[in-house]
Amino acid sequence: MSSKAPNAPLNVLVIVASTRPGRLGPAIADWFVRATLPEAAGDGIIVDVADLADIGLPLLDEPEHPSSGIYVHEHTRAWSRRVAAADAFVVVTPEYNYGMPAALKNAFDFLYHEWAWKPVGFVSYGNTSAGTRSVQMTKQVVTTLKMMPIGATVALRIADSTHNGQVIESAGLDEAARGVLHELTRVASAMRSLRTGTDSDDTSIPGPVDGLRLTTARPDDLAELLVLQRCCWVQEALANDTLDLQPLRETLDDLRASMSTWQLWCVRRHGRLVAAVRARAHERAWLIGRLMVAPDQAGNGIGSWLLSYVERQAPEETTHCELFTGHRSTRNIKLYERAGYALTAADGTPDGSVYLTKQRQLSA
Ligand SMILES: Cc1cc2nc3c(=O)[nH]c(=O)nc-3n(C[C@H](O)[C@H](O)[C@H](O)COP(=O)(O)O)c2cc1C
């Protein structure tokens, strides 16, 4: 879930939906970008073009539903990053057999949360209907992804509006393009606040301090999560007198890869990422890891609250929760002991970690 500052520049992603050789799509997208450039530049709007032919997604080949955010292929992760970075979309689409191009539907299907709570405008083109039936079909799909189709639109009849594969110069068309950008960015600004909170997957449970929101982590949380992790493990490095700690070495790609084996949760306070944790089942154990709380938020109960939440997510078949920390991380060890954990290797392990376990209260 995006957590950009409300006044951060808006990113508009123009998606070129057709992919066949000799297509008209890129010329239409180029015209749209040219026609809106002065307005975009003046308003500090960043316009990026994603040409589905260059992006080259295969037919959907991810094993998990995209709402899980678990992506095993780099092409999906790259697409996820492009879409997650956008605040709004302009879909430049032809009409194929009264509908949207298959490449466009496929590009939508690859992702889920990355699209949500963002507006979408259309520049369509075609023969008699100027691509409008394709737009109608696309609207049905985008609303399922929680996108908001805007009212302003540009619909080009190829015979009237193009010549030699280029859009014919027209002040009226340029004005219509600017109208799309203008409405799109107004709606995008208003929708930003929706993306800091109310997705149906959010867990609205009362926390120990105000303004907390606990959610499953999404791909666009990960960059911020990595920063938080490094901040938190610097303290671990100092306490344990070593820099040889995996959480300090991890890259964004490592973190992304971890989403295929771990469930990750994030806690935001008034929109800012302040805590996180991950867990996975291994045989009868519920392994809990990377419990972190931003240093300036430590001591206000967020860590214990998050730990208790993640314990409750353990699958029924697990018998105990297990975690580890540095043997000199006395603050962590105290927190875990207060939560009912007991050290399993009191003298520590050769790598300097100590393991703690807690039996689960199994329901009768
Ligand atoms: C597979 C296919 C189906 C098409 N179906 C329609 C259609 O239903 N309505 C229409 O107005 N034009 C249709 N056309 C013509 C397109 O509008 C025209 O070829 C346009 O240039 C396609 O966009 P592109 O060049 O970016 O691929 C179709 C073209 C193709 C290749």
The ligand as an SDF file (V2000), in Angstrom:
LIG
                    3D

 31 33  0  0  0  0  0  0  0  0999 V2000
   -7.5170   -8.2840  -33.9160 C   0  0  0  0  0  0  0  0  0  0  0  0
   -8.1290   -6.9660  -34.3310 C   0  0  0  0  0  0  0  0  0  0  0  0
   -9.4550   -6.7320  -34.0460 C   0  0  0  0  0  0  0  0  0  0  0  0
  -10.0130   -5.4990  -34.3490 C   0  0  0  0  0  0  0  0  0  0  0  0
  -11.3020   -5.2440  -33.9920 N   0  0  0  0  0  0  0  0  0  0  0  0
  -11.7930   -3.9870  -34.1380 C   0  0  0  0  0  0  0  0  0  0  0  0
  -13.0590   -3.6380  -33.5940 C   0  0  0  0  0  0  0  0  0  0  0  0
  -13.7430   -4.4390  -32.9940 O   0  0  0  0  0  0  0  0  0  0  0  0
  -13.4810   -2.3680  -33.7330 N   0  0  0  0  0  0  0  0  0  0  0  0
  -12.7070   -1.4130  -34.3550 C   0  0  0  0  0  0  0  0  0  0  0  0
  -13.1360   -0.2700  -34.4250 O   0  0  0  0  0  0  0  0  0  0  0  0
  -11.5300   -1.7260  -34.8950 N   0  0  0  0  0  0  0  0  0  0  0  0
  -11.0380   -2.9770  -34.8080 C   0  0  0  0  0  0  0  0  0  0  0  0
   -9.8170   -3.3010  -35.3140 N   0  0  0  0  0  0  0  0  0  0  0  0
   -9.0810   -2.2850  -36.0660 C   0  0  0  0  0  0  0  0  0  0  0  0
   -8.2510   -1.4520  -35.0940 C   0  0  0  0  0  0  0  0  0  0  0  0
   -9.0200   -0.4120  -34.5810 O   0  0  0  0  0  0  0  0  0  0  0  0
   -7.0220   -0.8780  -35.7870 C   0  0  0  0  0  0  0  0  0  0  0  0
   -6.3300   -1.9040  -36.4640 O   0  0  0  0  0  0  0  0  0  0  0  0
   -6.0730   -0.2370  -34.7660 C   0  0  0  0  0  0  0  0  0  0  0  0
   -4.9830    0.3280  -35.4720 O   0  0  0  0  0  0  0  0  0  0  0  0
   -5.5900   -1.2700  -33.7690 C   0  0  0  0  0  0  0  0  0  0  0  0
   -4.7270   -0.7020  -32.8180 O   0  0  0  0  0  0  0  0  0  0  0  0
   -3.1550   -1.0300  -32.8750 P   0  0  0  0  0  0  0  0  0  0  0  0
   -2.6800   -0.5430  -34.2560 O   0  0  0  0  0  0  0  0  0  0  0  0
   -2.5230   -0.2190  -31.7950 O   0  0  0  0  0  0  0  0  0  0  0  0
   -3.0030   -2.5060  -32.7320 O   0  0  0  0  0  0  0  0  0  0  0  0
   -9.2420   -4.5190  -35.0210 C   0  0  0  0  0  0  0  0  0  0  0  0
   -7.9060   -4.7910  -35.3150 C   0  0  0  0  0  0  0  0  0  0  0  0
   -7.3560   -5.9950  -34.9580 C   0  0  0  0  0  0  0  0  0  0  0  0
   -5.8830   -6.2310  -35.2190 C   0  0  0  0  0  0  0  0  0  0  0  0
  1  2  1  0
  2  3  1  0
  2 30  2  0
  3  4  2  0
  4  5  1  0
  4 28  1  0
  5  6  2  0
  6  7  1  0
  6 13  1  0
  7  8  2  0
  7  9  1  0
  9 10  1  0
 10 11  2  0
 10 12  1  0
 12 13  2  0
 13 14  1  0
 14 15  1  0
 14 28  1  0
 15 16  1  0
 16 17  1  0
 16 18  1  0
 18 19  1  0
 18 20  1  0
 20 21  1  0
 20 22  1  0
 22 23  1  0
 23 24  1  0
 24 25  2  0
 24 26  1  0
 24 27  1  0
 28 29  2  0
 29 30  1  0
 30 31  1  0
M  END
$$$$
